[in-house]
């Protein structure tokens, strides 16, 4: 089994809480990328019950994860964490394939995929 994205323990715990709140305990966490954002590519995460042909399936810290075949190369080695602070909390993404990212951290570019920048930042 190939692990493309690693979820830290705090990220996995937050995702488990969200799954319980949304009654999605039997779902996968789907992680992918799409064109957009001010740097060209943006991250997407959501719950999904369907596995498509070519999806990579793996588990990270007890969370069943799927990544589509097109997103996998740009996400390989990525670590997703959850940080809590006095202003609230949020997921952070450390992608070793990103050669540039925007200030808000929601979009990026890789050496092989620049995407199409938009004003979504």
Secondary structure, DSSP 8 states (H G I E B T S, - for coil): ----EEE-HHHHHHHHHHHHHTT-TT-EEEEEEEE-SSSSEEEEEEEES---TT-EEEEETTEEEEE-HHHHHHHTTEEEEEEEETTEEEEEEE-TTEEEE-TTSSEEEESS------S--
